[in-house]
Amino acid sequence: MTIHMIVRGHAMQASVRSLGLLAALLLLPAMAWAQESAPTPPLGWNSWDAYGFTIQEADFKANAKELAKLNAYGWTYVVIDEGWYMGNPFGDKLQHRDYAMDVHGLLIPASKRFPSSADGQGFKPLADWVHAQGLKFGIHIVRGIPKQAVDANLPIAGSSFHAVDAADTADTCNWDDGTYGVRDNAAGQAYYDAMLALYARWGVDFLKVDCIADRPYKISEIRQIAAAIRKTGRPIVLSLSPGPTQLSHAAEIRQYGQMWRISNDVWDGWTFVHEHPNDDFPMGVRDIFDRLPLWAGQAHDGRWPDADMLPFGVLAPHPGWGDARHSRLTLDEERTQLSLLAIARSPLILGANLTKLDEATRALLTNKDVIAVDQDSHDNHPIEHLPAGFEHLRVWVASGKAGERYVAVFNLDDKPASAEASWDALGLTSGKHAARDLWRSLRLDASDRLKIDLPAHGGVLYSVK
């Protein structure tokens, strides 16, 4: 049965050391869970950039089939973003989009859009199909409990509580009015426990939770959701959105999420002009260069600062922002964004309509050497003090598993740039090094200096020995 509703100092030092050890021991289960869930940065596809609220089962399967062709390169997760519960995703207002909900106030797939859910199994048939393709299945939610579940005071599954016991009616998301916040109490935990138990039965592998990582930063709900996931026994990746998550929350958020957004939504532009000084939506590729250095050193042990999606290729038929279009990023800008995210070890989540993937974009996504930097490198960080001639350039370095070093150089200027520097000025040891351009698979003779020529907004990524 379903209900269709409308929504959108000695002794002291010893004590401190003991407490620190205790805290570390208490965190071990969470750390182990994170490493099991996301031992390397997740790679996958998300429906938002191409479909917005409107993805349907046939479209989803078509994109999943295309991602399966990229699975050999590491692309694994297929994620349905916001709106899978909307019977009418084209409604002018959220309250006109006809949310589907079960008798316990839990959102379920809109059966007209996802017909395999019509027999009451929710997303289980679709998740089973995804798993049969060798992929993993993910969904998006906005934190909280649907307002109409509270209005009807529906019972919370597996508990003696009702929706009004769990809801914080003074707390709503400022850009999505469909839910109330969840109280930090037993009823609130019961609600999230019921939700995640349902998702685990469906076979969900990835959960993106929105309106939770920044403005507001809802640590109580983050804790509740992470606890509920652990109770299921299923290694579900918890992705927290949007950003920019504040650096002051780094130690805390690492305890609970496997991914957390460090930027607001990144769309297909180098930069965007904003009317108000504090407005950071949308962000462009150029903005990520200022966000990622703050998080250097955080990407490890199953915890991944997330620089948002790759808005590449065709963003159609109904992108989550703007009109249907081919990405306005140049191929150089796409290569720059992918190189930056790889050397910073961000998750890589595609936004393109994969059924219309052009060969130039496909070549970017199937470069095993670049993907290996994202998946297998360590000690990833930017070089803070660069030599003369690098005023408009940025440099990141990392180390590889076989002892190689990686060097990425980016031109942030609007015109081409040429530069030259000794290797030690770029964070490596002095002396002669041989290098290989990972994008062009071009080997450079051993030299004590690196000479580069970059187009506007271009980047290069080298493996150096």
Summary of the structure (lengths in Angstrom):
residues: 465
radius of gyration: 23.0
end to end distance: 62.9
largest distance: 72.2
contacts: 1602
relative contact order: 0.11
helix: 34%
strand: 26%
